[in-house]
Amino acid sequence: MKVPPTNRNHFRELAKIASERGTLTETLKRVYLMNYAKAVKREKAAVAAAAQERRFAN
């Protein structure tokens, strides 16, 4: 299942906003961190898939 790309900095911004409001709990921080990590993995997977396609195209 393909997931649309997500800007990983989006989760950092959400964490900053919650921190400024004083609503950033440990649980929420952990959720934002996990979502950030997933976005990074998706970016790396997209780069690897593109490189593999180029390799097979040649």
CHARMM internal coordinates of N, CA and C (Angstrom, degrees):
IC EDIT
DIST 1 N 1 CA 1.4492
DIST 1 CA 1 C 1.5269
ANGL 1 N 1 CA 1 C 109.00
DIST 1 C 2 N 1.3016
ANGL 1 CA 1 C 2 N 115.99
DIHE 1 N 1 CA 1 C 2 N 124.65
DIST 2 N 2 CA 1.4540
ANGL 1 C 2 N 2 CA 120.31
DIHE 1 CA 1 C 2 N 2 CA 179.78
DIST 2 CA 2 C 1.5257
ANGL 2 N 2 CA 2 C 109.88
DIHE 1 C 2 N 2 CA 2 C -84.81
DIST 2 C 3 N 1.3112
ANGL 2 CA 2 C 3 N 114.48
DIHE 2 N 2 CA 2 C 3 N 136.43
DIST 3 N 3 CA 1.4576
ANGL 2 C 3 N 3 CA 121.45
DIHE 2 CA 2 C 3 N 3 CA 177.53
DIST 3 CA 3 C 1.5173
ANGL 3 N 3 CA 3 C 106.66
DIHE 2 C 3 N 3 CA 3 C -110.69
DIST 3 C 4 N 1.3199
ANGL 3 CA 3 C 4 N 117.87
DIHE 3 N 3 CA 3 C 4 N 132.79
DIST 4 N 4 CA 1.4615
ANGL 3 C 4 N 4 CA 118.70
DIHE 3 CA 3 C 4 N 4 CA -179.95
DIST 4 CA 4 C 1.5265
ANGL 4 N 4 CA 4 C 110.68
DIHE 3 C 4 N 4 CA 4 C -61.76
DIST 4 C 5 N 1.3145
ANGL 4 CA 4 C 5 N 117.31
DIHE 4 N 4 CA 4 C 5 N 145.98
DIST 5 N 5 CA 1.4588
ANGL 4 C 5 N 5 CA 119.61
DIHE 4 CA 4 C 5 N 5 CA -178.19
DIST 5 CA 5 C 1.5234
ANGL 5 N 5 CA 5 C 111.15
DIHE 4 C 5 N 5 CA 5 C -62.76
DIST 5 C 6 N 1.3049
ANGL 5 CA 5 C 6 N 114.71
DIHE 5 N 5 CA 5 C 6 N 142.25
DIST 6 N 6 CA 1.4568
ANGL 5 C 6 N 6 CA 121.83
DIHE 5 CA 5 C 6 N 6 CA 179.36
DIST 6 CA 6 C 1.5148
ANGL 6 N 6 CA 6 C 107.61
DIHE 5 C 6 N 6 CA 6 C -121.54
DIST 6 C 7 N 1.3059
ANGL 6 CA 6 C 7 N 115.52
DIHE 6 N 6 CA 6 C 7 N 135.34
DIST 7 N 7 CA 1.4549
ANGL 6 C 7 N 7 CA 119.58
DIHE 6 CA 6 C 7 N 7 CA 176.65
DIST 7 CA 7 C 1.5254
ANGL 7 N 7 CA 7 C 107.58
DIHE 6 C 7 N 7 CA 7 C -69.47
DIST 7 C 8 N 1.3234
ANGL 7 CA 7 C 8 N 116.79
DIHE 7 N 7 CA 7 C 8 N 118.70
DIST 8 N 8 CA 1.4645
ANGL 7 C 8 N 8 CA 119.75
DIHE 7 CA 7 C 8 N 8 CA -175.27
DIST 8 CA 8 C 1.5152
ANGL 8 N 8 CA 8 C 112.28
DIHE 7 C 8 N 8 CA 8 C -65.04
DIST 8 C 9 N 1.3109
ANGL 8 CA 8 C 9 N 118.02
DIHE 8 N 8 CA 8 C 9 N -26.10
DIST 9 N 9 CA 1.4650
ANGL 8 C 9 N 9 CA 120.51
DIHE 8 CA 8 C 9 N 9 CA 179.03
DIST 9 CA 9 C 1.5278
ANGL 9 N 9 CA 9 C 112.23
DIHE 8 C 9 N 9 CA 9 C -70.23
DIST 9 C 10 N 1.3144
ANGL 9 CA 9 C 10 N 116.29
DIHE 9 N 9 CA 9 C 10 N -16.06
DIST 10 N 10 CA 1.4613
ANGL 9 C 10 N 10 CA 121.17
DIHE 9 CA 9 C 10 N 10 CA 177.45
DIST 10 CA 10 C 1.5276
ANGL 10 N 10 CA 10 C 110.07
DIHE 9 C 10 N 10 CA 10 C -58.04
DIST 10 C 11 N 1.3242
ANGL 10 CA 10 C 11 N 117.17
DIHE 10 N 10 CA 10 C 11 N -41.96
DIST 11 N 11 CA 1.4573
ANGL 10 C 11 N 11 CA 120.88
DIHE 10 CA 10 C 11 N 11 CA -177.92
DIST 11 CA 11 C 1.5238
ANGL 11 N 11 CA 11 C 111.16
DIHE 10 C 11 N 11 CA 11 C -71.39
DIST 11 C 12 N 1.3318
ANGL 11 CA 11 C 12 N 116.88
DIHE 11 N 11 CA 11 C 12 N -33.54
DIST 12 N 12 CA 1.4664
ANGL 11 C 12 N 12 CA 119.63
DIHE 11 CA 11 C 12 N 12 CA 175.07
DIST 12 CA 12 C 1.5180
ANGL 12 N 12 CA 12 C 110.82
DIHE 11 C 12 N 12 CA 12 C -64.84
DIST 12 C 13 N 1.3251
ANGL 12 CA 12 C 13 N 115.84
DIHE 12 N 12 CA 12 C 13 N -40.89
DIST 13 N 13 CA 1.4671
ANGL 12 C 13 N 13 CA 119.98
DIHE 12 CA 12 C 13 N 13 CA 178.57
DIST 13 CA 13 C 1.5297
ANGL 13 N 13 CA 13 C 111.14
DIHE 12 C 13 N 13 CA 13 C -63.99
DIST 13 C 14 N 1.3382
ANGL 13 CA 13 C 14 N 116.49
DIHE 13 N 13 CA 13 C 14 N -41.93
DIST 14 N 14 CA 1.4636
ANGL 13 C 14 N 14 CA 119.64
DIHE 13 CA 13 C 14 N 14 CA 178.05
DIST 14 CA 14 C 1.5277
ANGL 14 N 14 CA 14 C 110.99
DIHE 13 C 14 N 14 CA 14 C -61.85
DIST 14 C 15 N 1.3275
ANGL 14 CA 14 C 15 N 116.37
DIHE 14 N 14 CA 14 C 15 N -40.24
DIST 15 N 15 CA 1.4632
ANGL 14 C 15 N 15 CA 120.48
DIHE 14 CA 14 C 15 N 15 CA 178.32
DIST 15 CA 15 C 1.5309
ANGL 15 N 15 CA 15 C 110.77
DIHE 14 C 15 N 15 CA 15 C -65.05
DIST 15 C 16 N 1.3273
ANGL 15 CA 15 C 16 N 117.02
DIHE 15 N 15 CA 15 C 16 N -40.12
DIST 16 N 16 CA 1.4628
ANGL 15 C 16 N 16 CA 120.52
DIHE 15 CA 15 C 16 N 16 CA 178.14
DIST 16 CA 16 C 1.5231
ANGL 16 N 16 CA 16 C 110.88
DIHE 15 C 16 N 16 CA 16 C -62.45
DIST 16 C 17 N 1.3311
ANGL 16 CA 16 C 17 N 115.98
DIHE 16 N 16 CA 16 C 17 N -44.38
DIST 17 N 17 CA 1.4609
ANGL 16 C 17 N 17 CA 120.52
DIHE 16 CA 16 C 17 N 17 CA -179.43
DIST 17 CA 17 C 1.5257
ANGL 17 N 17 CA 17 C 110.44
DIHE 16 C 17 N 17 CA 17 C -62.34
DIST 17 C 18 N 1.3315
ANGL 17 CA 17 C 18 N 116.16
DIHE 17 N 17 CA 17 C 18 N -46.02
DIST 18 N 18 CA 1.4666
ANGL 17 C 18 N 18 CA 120.14
DIHE 17 CA 17 C 18 N 18 CA 179.59
DIST 18 CA 18 C 1.5286
ANGL 18 N 18 CA 18 C 110.52
DIHE 17 C 18 N 18 CA 18 C -63.89
DIST 18 C 19 N 1.3247
ANGL 18 CA 18 C 19 N 116.80
DIHE 18 N 18 CA 18 C 19 N -37.08
DIST 19 N 19 CA 1.4593
ANGL 18 C 19 N 19 CA 120.57
DIHE 18 CA 18 C 19 N 19 CA 179.42
DIST 19 CA 19 C 1.5258
ANGL 19 N 19 CA 19 C 110.76
DIHE 18 C 19 N 19 CA 19 C -65.73
DIST 19 C 20 N 1.3191
ANGL 19 CA 19 C 20 N 116.40
DIHE 19 N 19 CA 19 C 20 N -42.36
DIST 20 N 20 CA 1.4671
ANGL 19 C 20 N 20 CA 120.57
DIHE 19 CA 19 C 20 N 20 CA 179.52
DIST 20 CA 20 C 1.5233
ANGL 20 N 20 CA 20 C 111.13
DIHE 19 C 20 N 20 CA 20 C -64.53
DIST 20 C 21 N 1.3248
ANGL 20 CA 20 C 21 N 116.16
DIHE 20 N 20 CA 20 C 21 N -35.30
DIST 21 N 21 CA 1.4657
ANGL 20 C 21 N 21 CA 120.29
DIHE 20 CA 20 C 21 N 21 CA 178.88
DIST 21 CA 21 C 1.5254
ANGL 21 N 21 CA 21 C 112.36
DIHE 20 C 21 N 21 CA 21 C -78.52
DIST 21 C 22 N 1.3244
ANGL 21 CA 21 C 22 N 115.47
DIHE 21 N 21 CA 21 C 22 N -15.87
DIST 22 N 22 CA 1.4566
ANGL 21 C 22 N 22 CA 119.49
DIHE 21 CA 21 C 22 N 22 CA -178.18
DIST 22 CA 22 C 1.5186
ANGL 22 N 22 CA 22 C 113.46
DIHE 21 C 22 N 22 CA 22 C 83.89
DIST 22 C 23 N 1.3298
ANGL 22 CA 22 C 23 N 117.13
DIHE 22 N 22 CA 22 C 23 N 18.44
DIST 23 N 23 CA 1.4648
ANGL 22 C 23 N 23 CA 120.86
DIHE 22 CA 22 C 23 N 23 CA -178.12
DIST 23 CA 23 C 1.5241
ANGL 23 N 23 CA 23 C 112.77
DIHE 22 C 23 N 23 CA 23 C -109.09
DIST 23 C 24 N 1.3194
ANGL 23 CA 23 C 24 N 117.14
DIHE 23 N 23 CA 23 C 24 N 12.15
DIST 24 N 24 CA 1.4621
ANGL 23 C 24 N 24 CA 120.58
DIHE 23 CA 23 C 24 N 24 CA -178.54
DIST 24 CA 24 C 1.5255
ANGL 24 N 24 CA 24 C 109.45
DIHE 23 C 24 N 24 CA 24 C -84.32
DIST 24 C 25 N 1.3176
ANGL 24 CA 24 C 25 N 116.38
DIHE 24 N 24 CA 24 C 25 N 99.03
DIST 25 N 25 CA 1.4620
ANGL 24 C 25 N 25 CA 121.33
DIHE 24 CA 24 C 25 N 25 CA 177.63
DIST 25 CA 25 C 1.5177
ANGL 25 N 25 CA 25 C 109.03
DIHE 24 C 25 N 25 CA 25 C -88.34
DIST 25 C 26 N 1.3153
ANGL 25 CA 25 C 26 N 116.12
DIHE 25 N 25 CA 25 C 26 N 170.16
DIST 26 N 26 CA 1.4689
ANGL 25 C 26 N 26 CA 120.31
DIHE 25 CA 25 C 26 N 26 CA 178.36
DIST 26 CA 26 C 1.5238
ANGL 26 N 26 CA 26 C 110.65
DIHE 25 C 26 N 26 CA 26 C -61.99
DIST 26 C 27 N 1.3276
ANGL 26 CA 26 C 27 N 116.73
DIHE 26 N 26 CA 26 C 27 N -39.16
DIST 27 N 27 CA 1.4640
ANGL 26 C 27 N 27 CA 120.38
DIHE 26 CA 26 C 27 N 27 CA 179.73
DIST 27 CA 27 C 1.5206
ANGL 27 N 27 CA 27 C 110.93
DIHE 26 C 27 N 27 CA 27 C -64.70
DIST 27 C 28 N 1.3150
ANGL 27 CA 27 C 28 N 116.21
DIHE 27 N 27 CA 27 C 28 N -45.68
DIST 28 N 28 CA 1.4636
ANGL 27 C 28 N 28 CA 120.38
DIHE 27 CA 27 C 28 N 28 CA -179.93
DIST 28 CA 28 C 1.5218
ANGL 28 N 28 CA 28 C 110.43
DIHE 27 C 28 N 28 CA 28 C -64.78
DIST 28 C 29 N 1.3241
ANGL 28 CA 28 C 29 N 116.35
DIHE 28 N 28 CA 28 C 29 N -39.37
DIST 29 N 29 CA 1.4627
ANGL 28 C 29 N 29 CA 120.53
DIHE 28 CA 28 C 29 N 29 CA 177.78
DIST 29 CA 29 C 1.5285
ANGL 29 N 29 CA 29 C 110.31
DIHE 28 C 29 N 29 CA 29 C -61.33
DIST 29 C 30 N 1.3260
ANGL 29 CA 29 C 30 N 116.10
DIHE 29 N 29 CA 29 C 30 N -41.83
DIST 30 N 30 CA 1.4695
ANGL 29 C 30 N 30 CA 120.74
DIHE 29 CA 29 C 30 N 30 CA 179.80
DIST 30 CA 30 C 1.5248
ANGL 30 N 30 CA 30 C 110.76
DIHE 29 C 30 N 30 CA 30 C -65.09
DIST 30 C 31 N 1.3361
ANGL 30 CA 30 C 31 N 116.97
DIHE 30 N 30 CA 30 C 31 N -39.61
DIST 31 N 31 CA 1.4640
ANGL 30 C 31 N 31 CA 121.05
DIHE 30 CA 30 C 31 N 31 CA 178.86
DIST 31 CA 31 C 1.5259
ANGL 31 N 31 CA 31 C 110.33
DIHE 30 C 31 N 31 CA 31 C -63.83
DIST 31 C 32 N 1.3287
ANGL 31 CA 31 C 32 N 117.11
DIHE 31 N 31 CA 31 C 32 N -46.34
DIST 32 N 32 CA 1.4611
ANGL 31 C 32 N 32 CA 120.40
DIHE 31 CA 31 C 32 N 32 CA 178.59
DIST 32 CA 32 C 1.5264
ANGL 32 N 32 CA 32 C 111.14
DIHE 31 C 32 N 32 CA 32 C -62.06
DIST 32 C 33 N 1.3251
ANGL 32 CA 32 C 33 N 116.93
DIHE 32 N 32 CA 32 C 33 N -39.51
DIST 33 N 33 CA 1.4529
ANGL 32 C 33 N 33 CA 120.47
DIHE 32 CA 32 C 33 N 33 CA 179.55
DIST 33 CA 33 C 1.5212
ANGL 33 N 33 CA 33 C 111.31
DIHE 32 C 33 N 33 CA 33 C -65.23
DIST 33 C 34 N 1.3291
ANGL 33 CA 33 C 34 N 117.34
DIHE 33 N 33 CA 33 C 34 N -42.60
DIST 34 N 34 CA 1.4665
ANGL 33 C 34 N 34 CA 120.57
DIHE 33 CA 33 C 34 N 34 CA 179.15
DIST 34 CA 34 C 1.5298
ANGL 34 N 34 CA 34 C 110.82
DIHE 33 C 34 N 34 CA 34 C -65.92
DIST 34 C 35 N 1.3111
ANGL 34 CA 34 C 35 N 117.54
DIHE 34 N 34 CA 34 C 35 N -40.83
DIST 35 N 35 CA 1.4632
ANGL 34 C 35 N 35 CA 120.60
DIHE 34 CA 34 C 35 N 35 CA 177.81
DIST 35 CA 35 C 1.5268
ANGL 35 N 35 CA 35 C 111.00
DIHE 34 C 35 N 35 CA 35 C -65.29
DIST 35 C 36 N 1.3321
ANGL 35 CA 35 C 36 N 116.51
DIHE 35 N 35 CA 35 C 36 N -37.13
DIST 36 N 36 CA 1.4597
ANGL 35 C 36 N 36 CA 121.23
DIHE 35 CA 35 C 36 N 36 CA 176.22
DIST 36 CA 36 C 1.5298
ANGL 36 N 36 CA 36 C 109.65
DIHE 35 C 36 N 36 CA 36 C -62.36
DIST 36 C 37 N 1.3310
ANGL 36 CA 36 C 37 N 116.21
DIHE 36 N 36 CA 36 C 37 N -45.38
DIST 37 N 37 CA 1.4628
ANGL 36 C 37 N 37 CA 120.58
DIHE 36 CA 36 C 37 N 37 CA -179.67
DIST 37 CA 37 C 1.5298
ANGL 37 N 37 CA 37 C 111.11
DIHE 36 C 37 N 37 CA 37 C -63.31
DIST 37 C 38 N 1.3194
ANGL 37 CA 37 C 38 N 117.28
DIHE 37 N 37 CA 37 C 38 N -39.61
DIST 38 N 38 CA 1.4661
ANGL 37 C 38 N 38 CA 120.65
DIHE 37 CA 37 C 38 N 38 CA 178.15
DIST 38 CA 38 C 1.5258
ANGL 38 N 38 CA 38 C 110.79
DIHE 37 C 38 N 38 CA 38 C -64.62
DIST 38 C 39 N 1.3285
ANGL 38 CA 38 C 39 N 116.91
DIHE 38 N 38 CA 38 C 39 N -39.83
DIST 39 N 39 CA 1.4639
ANGL 38 C 39 N 39 CA 120.56
DIHE 38 CA 38 C 39 N 39 CA 179.12
DIST 39 CA 39 C 1.5306
ANGL 39 N 39 CA 39 C 110.50
DIHE 38 C 39 N 39 CA 39 C -64.41
DIST 39 C 40 N 1.3308
ANGL 39 CA 39 C 40 N 116.80
DIHE 39 N 39 CA 39 C 40 N -39.58
DIST 40 N 40 CA 1.4659
ANGL 39 C 40 N 40 CA 120.61
DIHE 39 CA 39 C 40 N 40 CA 178.02
DIST 40 CA 40 C 1.5231
ANGL 40 N 40 CA 40 C 109.85
DIHE 39 C 40 N 40 CA 40 C -63.85
DIST 40 C 41 N 1.3354
ANGL 40 CA 40 C 41 N 117.00
DIHE 40 N 40 CA 40 C 41 N -43.28
DIST 41 N 41 CA 1.4650
ANGL 40 C 41 N 41 CA 120.76
DIHE 40 CA 40 C 41 N 41 CA 178.83
DIST 41 CA 41 C 1.5227
ANGL 41 N 41 CA 41 C 111.13
DIHE 40 C 41 N 41 CA 41 C -62.43
DIST 41 C 42 N 1.3456
ANGL 41 CA 41 C 42 N 116.80
DIHE 41 N 41 CA 41 C 42 N -40.10
DIST 42 N 42 CA 1.4686
ANGL 41 C 42 N 42 CA 119.90
DIHE 41 CA 41 C 42 N 42 CA 178.43
DIST 42 CA 42 C 1.5179
ANGL 42 N 42 CA 42 C 110.89
DIHE 41 C 42 N 42 CA 42 C -64.00
DIST 42 C 43 N 1.3328
ANGL 42 CA 42 C 43 N 117.18
DIHE 42 N 42 CA 42 C 43 N -39.98
DIST 43 N 43 CA 1.4600
ANGL 42 C 43 N 43 CA 120.27
DIHE 42 CA 42 C 43 N 43 CA 177.85
DIST 43 CA 43 C 1.5268
ANGL 43 N 43 CA 43 C 110.96
DIHE 42 C 43 N 43 CA 43 C -62.40
DIST 43 C 44 N 1.3278
ANGL 43 CA 43 C 44 N 115.85
DIHE 43 N 43 CA 43 C 44 N -45.27
DIST 44 N 44 CA 1.4698
ANGL 43 C 44 N 44 CA 119.54
DIHE 43 CA 43 C 44 N 44 CA -179.89
DIST 44 CA 44 C 1.5233
ANGL 44 N 44 CA 44 C 110.94
DIHE 43 C 44 N 44 CA 44 C -64.92
DIST 44 C 45 N 1.3233
ANGL 44 CA 44 C 45 N 117.01
DIHE 44 N 44 CA 44 C 45 N -38.49
DIST 45 N 45 CA 1.4645
ANGL 44 C 45 N 45 CA 120.37
DIHE 44 CA 44 C 45 N 45 CA 178.98
DIST 45 CA 45 C 1.5210
ANGL 45 N 45 CA 45 C 110.58
DIHE 44 C 45 N 45 CA 45 C -66.22
DIST 45 C 46 N 1.3262
ANGL 45 CA 45 C 46 N 117.61
DIHE 45 N 45 CA 45 C 46 N -37.83
DIST 46 N 46 CA 1.4618
ANGL 45 C 46 N 46 CA 120.94
DIHE 45 CA 45 C 46 N 46 CA 178.75
DIST 46 CA 46 C 1.5254
ANGL 46 N 46 CA 46 C 110.63
DIHE 45 C 46 N 46 CA 46 C -65.37
DIST 46 C 47 N 1.3192
ANGL 46 CA 46 C 47 N 116.92
DIHE 46 N 46 CA 46 C 47 N -40.85
DIST 47 N 47 CA 1.4657
ANGL 46 C 47 N 47 CA 120.83
DIHE 46 CA 46 C 47 N 47 CA 178.53
DIST 47 CA 47 C 1.5224
ANGL 47 N 47 CA 47 C 109.90
DIHE 46 C 47 N 47 CA 47 C -65.15
DIST 47 C 48 N 1.3247
ANGL 47 CA 47 C 48 N 116.77
DIHE 47 N 47 CA 47 C 48 N -42.67
DIST 48 N 48 CA 1.4656
ANGL 47 C 48 N 48 CA 120.63
DIHE 47 CA 47 C 48 N 48 CA -179.74
DIST 48 CA 48 C 1.5254
ANGL 48 N 48 CA 48 C 111.09
DIHE 47 C 48 N 48 CA 48 C -65.70
DIST 48 C 49 N 1.3245
ANGL 48 CA 48 C 49 N 117.01
DIHE 48 N 48 CA 48 C 49 N -40.01
DIST 49 N 49 CA 1.4634
ANGL 48 C 49 N 49 CA 120.52
DIHE 48 CA 48 C 49 N 49 CA 179.16
DIST 49 CA 49 C 1.5238
ANGL 49 N 49 CA 49 C 110.76
DIHE 48 C 49 N 49 CA 49 C -65.09
DIST 49 C 50 N 1.3275
ANGL 49 CA 49 C 50 N 116.65
DIHE 49 N 49 CA 49 C 50 N -40.77
DIST 50 N 50 CA 1.4658
ANGL 49 C 50 N 50 CA 120.04
DIHE 49 CA 49 C 50 N 50 CA 178.86
DIST 50 CA 50 C 1.5266
ANGL 50 N 50 CA 50 C 110.58
DIHE 49 C 50 N 50 CA 50 C -65.27
DIST 50 C 51 N 1.3239
ANGL 50 CA 50 C 51 N 116.78
DIHE 50 N 50 CA 50 C 51 N -40.47
DIST 51 N 51 CA 1.4650
ANGL 50 C 51 N 51 CA 120.11
DIHE 50 CA 50 C 51 N 51 CA 179.16
DIST 51 CA 51 C 1.5224
ANGL 51 N 51 CA 51 C 110.42
DIHE 50 C 51 N 51 CA 51 C -65.23
DIST 51 C 52 N 1.3092
ANGL 51 CA 51 C 52 N 116.66
DIHE 51 N 51 CA 51 C 52 N -39.25
DIST 52 N 52 CA 1.4594
ANGL 51 C 52 N 52 CA 120.29
DIHE 51 CA 51 C 52 N 52 CA 179.84
DIST 52 CA 52 C 1.5328
ANGL 52 N 52 CA 52 C 110.71
DIHE 51 C 52 N 52 CA 52 C -67.16
DIST 52 C 53 N 1.3283
ANGL 52 CA 52 C 53 N 117.26
DIHE 52 N 52 CA 52 C 53 N -39.76
DIST 53 N 53 CA 1.4662
ANGL 52 C 53 N 53 CA 120.53
DIHE 52 CA 52 C 53 N 53 CA 177.64
DIST 53 CA 53 C 1.5179
ANGL 53 N 53 CA 53 C 110.67
DIHE 52 C 53 N 53 CA 53 C -62.49
DIST 53 C 54 N 1.3419
ANGL 53 CA 53 C 54 N 116.18
DIHE 53 N 53 CA 53 C 54 N -42.96
DIST 54 N 54 CA 1.4628
ANGL 53 C 54 N 54 CA 119.33
DIHE 53 CA 53 C 54 N 54 CA 178.69
DIST 54 CA 54 C 1.5097
ANGL 54 N 54 CA 54 C 111.50
DIHE 53 C 54 N 54 CA 54 C -64.75
DIST 54 C 55 N 1.3157
ANGL 54 CA 54 C 55 N 116.64
DIHE 54 N 54 CA 54 C 55 N -36.10
DIST 55 N 55 CA 1.4665
ANGL 54 C 55 N 55 CA 120.24
DIHE 54 CA 54 C 55 N 55 CA -179.78
DIST 55 CA 55 C 1.5172
ANGL 55 N 55 CA 55 C 111.05
DIHE 54 C 55 N 55 CA 55 C -66.36
DIST 55 C 56 N 1.3262
ANGL 55 CA 55 C 56 N 117.38
DIHE 55 N 55 CA 55 C 56 N -40.40
DIST 56 N 56 CA 1.4499
ANGL 55 C 56 N 56 CA 120.43
DIHE 55 CA 55 C 56 N 56 CA 179.93
DIST 56 CA 56 C 1.5200
ANGL 56 N 56 CA 56 C 112.32
DIHE 55 C 56 N 56 CA 56 C -77.39
DIST 56 C 57 N 1.3241
ANGL 56 CA 56 C 57 N 117.54
DIHE 56 N 56 CA 56 C 57 N -23.05
DIST 57 N 57 CA 1.4563
ANGL 56 C 57 N 57 CA 120.90
DIHE 56 CA 56 C 57 N 57 CA 178.87
DIST 57 CA 57 C 1.5266
ANGL 57 N 57 CA 57 C 111.07
DIHE 56 C 57 N 57 CA 57 C -71.50
DIST 57 C 58 N 1.3166
ANGL 57 CA 57 C 58 N 116.43
DIHE 57 N 57 CA 57 C 58 N -27.78
DIST 58 N 58 CA 1.4722
ANGL 57 C 58 N 58 CA 119.90
DIHE 57 CA 57 C 58 N 58 CA -178.07
DIST 58 CA 58 C 1.4682
ANGL 58 N 58 CA 58 C 111.59
DIHE 57 C 58 N 58 CA 58 C -83.50
END
COOR INIT
IC SEED 1 N 1 CA 1 C
IC BUILD
